[in-house]
Structures are given as C-alpha cells and as structure tokens.
Amino acid sequence: MQSIVTSQWKQPHASGEFTTGVSLHSHTSVSEETLGFVHALVTALPGLKAVFEFYRGRSARYGIVLDYARANWRPPLQPRMAYDLESRQVQRLGLSPLVSITDHDSIEAPLLLRTIPSSRHIPVSLEWSAPFGQTIFHLGIHNLPSRSGIEWMARLQRYTAEAHAATEAARSSEEMDARLLSMLRELHESPQVLIVFNHPLWDLHKVGSVHRREVSRFLRQAGRTVHAIELNGLRHVRENRDAAQLARETGHLLISGGDRHGLEPNANINLTCATSFNDFVEEIRIDRVSHVHFLPQYRGNWEQRILRSTLNAVTDFPEFLPGWQRWDERAFHPDQNGVMRPFAELWPEGHPPRLLQAAIQVVRLGTSRGLSAPLSLAFQGVNRLEHDLGAGMEWV
C-alpha cells in the first residue's frame, strides 16, 4: 500500500511523471444543500443576526414559518459547467482529465452528461448519505455499472429513507447497519466500483464524540469494502491530518476529494497514468497506490474559502441560463402548504423583502479580508488553515 501526498507549492513538478489527473467529489446544480449552514454562517457576521430575526417576523406575515432545516439551495454550476471547470483545471497542469461528479444522493448529473456521445466515459457516481448507528456518513460511490446504476440509486435512497424512519421510531439500528454493510459488500463485488469514505471525521450532524466512535466501528466492520479514506479539499488541515492518521490506523489508502460546491475548482486531485476510470479504480483497489496532489487554492485562508463557497448560494449570475440566474431561483423553502418552492415565488411582491435583499448584499461584501476575524467566531474550536501542509502530511 502506498499513499503519497504532495502539493503544488512544495512540489510544483510532481505532476510531470503522470499523464492523468482525477477530479473526485464535486457537486452540481442537482445537489440539494441545506440552508441551515448558510444561515449559521451569515448570522455570525456583525449585525446580521438581528436582520434575520426581523426577516423571520416579516415572513410570518405571509404565513411562512422559516425552517432552515427543510430549506435548501442548489450549487450554481449546472452539470456541464461543473464538468468543464474541473476538466480545465486538470488540463492546465498538462494532464488528461478524469472527472467523477458526486451530487448528494443523485446520479442525474452524470446520466445527463452521458447523453452526449463525447462524454459517455463519465462515471455514474454520487455522494450517498448513509445513516449508520447514531450518525450519518457520506460515502462516495463512484463508477456504478451503467446497466444497474438507476436500480442501485433507488436501493441507496430507499435504505436512507428507511434508516431515518427507523431512527424516528426509536427502533434499533442494528438491522439497518447490517443492511448497509451487506450493500457495500455487494457493491464491492463489482470490480469497477470505487467506494470512498468522504470527510470521515466531519461531525456534520453534531452528534459529538459519538461520531468518532461510529467511524471506528464502521471501518472495523466494513473492512476492505471501503477502498479509501478521503483527504478533503474543503476541510481544514487539522481535520485532514486526523483523517490521514485514521487511515494509517485502519490500513486504508488515502485519496483526494475536492468537495466543490461553488465556483472554485477542487483543491486536490489524484495523479495517475491510468487512461480510463476503470484503470484508475484498479490502481486504487488492486495495486493500492494513490498519489494525492493539493493545488494552490488549498493554501488560502480556510474561513475565507468557506465563505466564498457559501456566498454562491446568495449570489446572482446574470450570465447563467434563465431560471438559474438569481439566488432566489436556486434556493427553496416550503410555502404555506408545505410545498417546496423557489424563494422567488414565495413573496407577494415578486421579489424578496427589501431588508432581506440588503442583508444579502452585506453578506456578499463578506469576501473582503476584513471579515476574517468575525468569521472565525462561526467556527469556534476549529484551527485556522495553516499556510503550509507541513511535516506529517506527506508519506510513502
């Protein structure tokens, strides 16, 4: 087993001996993203918490109770735009691109891209929200068989829904855990499928120390049906170092995963000489060799990168296709009857309340470096990104 981690700023010629760059784990307009995180982030900026409280009261006049847990937004880039963004970054390194798009619990984007004759090589992939025990993991399921991809998607979605129902009914999760592990074994039997544990140590659902215990139990029981552990291009250095330590403890390979949601391309890729995604999967699963290469954007201030990505949820893009240009056309919330509708359709005036528009304009100004300090308050307990990966992130 060989996991190698390099960076463009320390080893600028690392890609020279390779022919292909693999971009894993990126999202398109198909993904549904919670607005809860956006709300938590923007209200950490000075003065905006009071604005959003006023906004909550104003919405109530229209019979709408704000529910940021149910509300969602879609990343701005449609499938072809996202694919081209990732491909161009790899090509600038002088490499041939292999791009695996992984929207949340959906294979719509790769299936759409594969209708274009020149794009039929694109793998059918997704990021699966998989409940396990007392937490939820995100698993990158790459390169599903073409003939059974839709069937697999339905099975994965059904498992997630039934696991949530079991949790709400306070039933034991043991049966559901066994089903998940059985599905992973079945996926593992397809030699072209790649299963990646995405950002394993990110306690996304805030269950505390329980999450780490469940991670250990999951990897112990899943074994080699999980082919690699992700170093995530949007998570901070300390978390990635801990993920690397986890991989060493469990004997898993490390792999890249950019987790791009906005306009910044993935901050890491895999370097390889594989000429097809199937060959790349064989390199990971059989040869057990992986070369993760971090790109310059990863050196940037972590809070600023998260903010820029999040701002894409509330930014207008007039150059995009009609119906996808305004932020309130890409963000959705239940109406008075509980039906999910774009924010643009919720307001009697035909546009969001002026106070909300003003608040969003303030948030957009948050790209200025002067807001780094207040932003850090939104991530208490999280170390700021260091300017150098430093010792401990490069192994052979």
N, C-alpha and C positions, 0 to 999 in steps of 0.2 A: 504494500500500500504506500502511495506517495502523494502527499498533499503539499503543493508548493504555492506560496502566496507572495506576489510581487506587486510593485506599484509603479506607475508611470513616472513619478517624480524621483524615485530612487533607482529604478532600473528602466530607463527610457527605451532601451533597446531589447527589452525582454521579449517583445513580440516578433523579433526578427527571425527566429528559428521556426516560427509557426506559419501556417497558411490560412488558418480559420479562427474567427472569433465568435464565440457563442454567447448570445444575449438571452439570459433566463429571467423569468419572473418580471413581467411588466403588464400594465393594465391599460385598457382602452375604455371608450365610452360605454361599453357593455357592462362594466363593473358597477355595482351599487355600493357606494361608500357611505358610512354613517355620517350624519351631520353633527353628532354629539361631539366628536373630536374637534371639528371646526369651531363649534360653539365654545368649547372649553378653551381653545387656543385664543380666539379673538377676544373673549371677555377677560383674558389676562392682560390685555393691553390697557393702558391708562384711560379711564373714563368710559370704556365701552360696556362694562357690566351694567351700569345704570341705564345706558341707552337700550340694551337688550331687555332689561326689565320693563322699561316703558313700552318697548315693542311687544312684549308679551301681553301687556294690558290692552294695547291697541288692537292686537289680533283677536282678543276675546270679544271685542265689539262686533267682529264679523262672524262670531260663532266658531272660531277656530282656537282650540287649545294647543299651544305649541308643544310638540312632542319630538325632541331632538333625537330620541332613541329610534323612533319609527321613520323620521325624515331621512332622506338620503340625497346624495349628489352623484353625478357621473363625471368621471375624468373627461377633460376637454377633447382629447385626441380620439378620433374615430379610428377603426382598426387599420386601415391602410396608412393613415398618417402616423400612427404609433409604430407600425412595422417599418416604415421608411425612416423614421427618426432613429430607431435602433440600428438599422442596416447601415445608414450613412456614417454613424459614429464608428462602427467597426471598419468600414471601408477606408476611413481617414487614417487608420493605422496600417493600411496596406494589406488588409486581410479580407477574405471572403466571409460574408456574414451567415450565421445560422441563428434564427430568431424564434424563440418559443414564447408566445403570448399566453398569459395565465390570468384571465379575468376571474373574479370571485364566482365560483360555483356556476360557471357557464363556459361552453365551448362555442358559443355563437360566433365570436370574432374569427377564430381560425377556420371554422367551416365557411364563413363568408369569404375570407381571403382565398381559400382553396377553390372557389368557383372560377378564379382567374387562372387560365392554363399555366402561366409562368410561375404561379405560386402554389402549385399542388404539392410541393415538397414541404410546405409549412406544417409542423407537427400539430396535432389536435391535443391541446393542453388546457389545464385550468388550475386554479388555486382552490382546493377543496377545504371548506370549513367543516372540520371533523370533530364533533364532540367526543371526548374521551374522559371517563371518570368525572371529575369535578371541574373540568376546564374544556377549552376548545383549542385545537391545533389547526394550523394552516399547512396543508400538505400540497406541494407542487406535484401534480400528476401530469407528466409530460409524455407526449407521443402515444396517445391511445390508439389502438388499432382502428383503422378507418371504418371497417365494416361493423364494428361493435361500439364505436365511440358514443353514439347517441344513446344506446342502451346502457352503457356504463354511466353516462351522465345522469340518466334517470335513476339508476340504482344509488349513486352517491347522494343525489338530492333527497331521495326517499329515506336513506339512512339518517341524514342530518335532521330531517323533519321529525322522524320517529324518535330519535335520540332526544331532541328538545321536548317532545311530548312526554317522554318517559321522565325527564327531569322535572317538568312542571307537575307531573302526577306523583312525584316523590317515590318513584319506583327505583329499584336497584339498577345500577348501570352495568352490572357485570355481564348481563346478556348482550347489551349493546356493545360493550367493549370487545367481547368475543366476536361479534359480527364484524366489527371494524377490522380486527386483526385477520379474520378469515378473508375479507375482501382484499386486504393488502397482499396476502399470500397468493390470491388468485391473480391479482394484477402482476405480481412478481413473476408469475409463470409465463407471462408474455415477454419474450426477451427484449423487445424494442421499447418497453415502458420504463421510464425513469421516475423514481419516487424520491422526492426531496423534502426534508423537514425544514420548512421555511421559518425564519426568525424564531427558533425554538424557545428562547428564553424571554421573549417579549410577552409579558403578562397582559395581553390585550384586554382581557375581560376582568381584570382586577380581582383575582382570587388569592393574591398574596403568595405566601410560601407554598401553598397547595400546588400551585402551577409547577414549580420546580420538582416537587415530589412526583407529580404525574408525568412530567417529562422523563424522569429516570425510569419510572415503571413502564411507560410506553416503549421506550427504546429497548429496555430489557426484554419485553415480551415480543416486540416487533422484530428485533434482531436484524438480519440482513435483508428483510423485505423493505426496509428504509435504506436507500442506496447512498445517501449523502446528507450532510448537515450544511445548511446554508450560512455563508457569510453575507450579510445583508447590506446592500449599498445605501440604504436609508436609515440604518440603525447606527448608533454611536460606537466608537472604538471599544469602549469597555465591554459593551454587550457582545460585540463580535469576538473579542478576546475570550470571553467566558464561553461563547459557543464553540470556539476552537478547542478550549480546554475540555469541554464536554465531548467533542469528537475524539479527542485523544483517549479519554477515559473509556469510551464505549467502542473504540475501534472503528469509527466511521470516517469516511472520506469527507473532506471539505469541498464545497462547490460554491460558485458565485450565484448571486440573485439580486438584481438591482432594485426591485420593488417600485419601479417608476409608476407614478400616478399622474404627474403633471407634464411640463414641457422639457424638463431636464432629463437627458437620456440616462440610462442605467449607469451607475457609478462603478460597476465592476463587470467583468466578463470572464469567460473561460477561454484560455488559449489552447489550441489543439491543431493537429494536422488531419483531423477527420474531414472527410469530404461530404458526409451526409449526417443527418441527425441520428440515424440508426448506428452509424460508426461511432459517433460521439458517445451514445449510450453504452455501447460495448466497451469503450475505453473506460468509462466510469464503473460499470458493473463487473466486467470480467478482468480487465487489466488493473483496475483500481488505481488509476492515475488521474490526478486533477491539478491543473495549473490555474489558480485564481489570480486575476490581474486587476488591481484597483486603478481607476482613472482619475484625472486631476480634480474633478468636482468633489471627490470624497474628502479632499483636504479642506474644503470650505467649512466655515462655522456651522456646526450642526443645527443650532436653533434657526439660523437664517435659511438653511436649506429646507428644513421642515416648513417654515413659514412660507417660503416661495412656493413650495408644492401645494400647501393648503390654500394659498391665495388663488390658485387656479380654480377653486370652487366658486369664488365670488368675483371673477374677472370676466369681462365681456371680450369676445373675439370677433369683431365685425368681418374678418376675412373668412370665417367659417361658413359652412352651409346654413341656409335659412332654417330656423327652428333649433339651431345649436349655437347661436352667436351670443346670446345673453345668458348670464349666470342663472337668472331665474327661470330659464327654459331648461336648464340642466340640473336643477335642484327640485326635489319633490317632497310633498307633505300631504298628509290626509286632509281632505276637505271636511265640511260639517257632517258629511255622511260616512266618513272614514275611508273614502276612495282616494287613492294616491293620485295627485295631480301636480303638474308643474307649478311652482310658486307664481309664475306669470299669470296663471288662471285663477288664483285664489283671491285677488284683490278686486273690489268693485271698480276701482279707478282704472284698472287695466295695467297698473304698474305697482311695484311695492310702495308702501308708505314712504314719504319723503325722509322721515327720520331714519328709517332703515337704510335708504339709499345713502344718506350722509354718513351713517355708521360704516357702511361697507367701503365708502371712499376713504375713510380714515384707516380702515384695515389695509386697503391697498397701499397706502403710504407706508405701511409697516415694512416694506422692503428696504427702507433706509437703515443703515447700520446703527443709527442711534437708538433703535428699539431692541438691540440685543439684550441689554440688561433686564428690562421688564419681561422680555420673552423668557429669560431663564427662570423666572418665577413660575412659569407654567410647567416647568419640568423639574421641580424640586426633587432632589435625590438622584438626579442624573448628571453625570460628569459631562462637561463641555468637550466637544471633539478636539482632540489634540491635532497639531499641525503635522505630525509625523506618526506613522503607524508604530514605529519604534521596534525595539527588540521584543521578541515574543510573538510576532505576527508572521514570521517567515520561517517555515520549516521545510525539511525534505524528509 
